[in-house]
Amino acid sequence: MYELASVTKTYQHQGRSVRALDGVDLTIRPGEMVAIQGPTGGGKSTLLQMLGALDRPSSGSVHFGGDDLARLSGSRLGRIRATEIGFVFQNFNLIPTLTAAQNVETALVVTDGDRAGRAEKARQALADVGLAERADHLPSELSGGQQQRVAIARALVKRPSVLLADEPTGNLDEAMRDDIMGLLERQWGDVGLTLIMVTHDSSLARRAQRRLRIDHGRVTELT
């Protein structure tokens, strides 16, 4: 699935060089559930961007399947993001003027030209996360947990092979946190997703098969 070799990422910030990733070597196999933890500024978000084909390393290779993401064209990277990788974010990132169904459907616009088919897939994805009756509601009419369910449906409607979740329960209370994590675990088990999540919550991280820690751009495996 993923094979990272000697990956570094360096930024320029206020006239100085900042190394966000420092020689990362990492293998993630298909179907694994992996939790990534570490301090703020330690490199978690940068690593997730590499895995999501959202950024390129300064050096090293990021193999996804048979492709080195560091060397693909922008159009090819866009195609991989559109078809192979789903994203779930802490702040949901829903479009406030679109209904739940329309928000989910946005994930299919690039790859599916059948408008009626897209609408049907979007409603089915909402049903899969328990929101069939909320399909025509705006985000402002949904609770935080329901909004996150819409975001998960949007990530999964295109049937990706990888789901990347960046603090997916960070804005939710404890009950909603457990509800959303249970949903992610069911999707992971039922569909065979590779699930990779960044979280500050150690109780969530312990539910993963593997736990990684990244600090000062260096990744270590936790037991």
Number of C-alpha atoms within 10 A of each C-alpha: 16 17 18 19 16 15 23 21 22 15 13 9 8 7 7 8 10 14 17 21 26 19 18 20 17 16 12 17 11 15 17 19 23 22 25 27 23 18 12 12 13 20 24 27 16 19 24 20 15 19 22 22 22 15 16 21 20 14 16 18 22 26 18 19 11 9 15 16 24 20 14 13 10 12 9 13 18 15 15 16 17 18 17 17 21 25 22 24 20 17 16 20 12 21 14 12 11 16 20 31 27 21 23 30 25 16 21 23 13 11 12 13 10 11 12 10 12 23 17 13 18 29 23 18 27 25 15 16 20 15 20 16 10 19 20 15 14 19 22 12 14 14 12 18 19 19 21 27 25 30 25 27 30 27 25 28 22 23 17 19 18 26 25 22 22 21 18 24 27 15 15 17 12 11 9 17 17 15 16 21 15 12 17 20 17 14 19 18 15 9 14 15 22 22 25 24 24 26 21 17 13 12 10 16 20 13 14 17 12 17 21 18 19 22 18 17 24 18 23 14 11 11 8
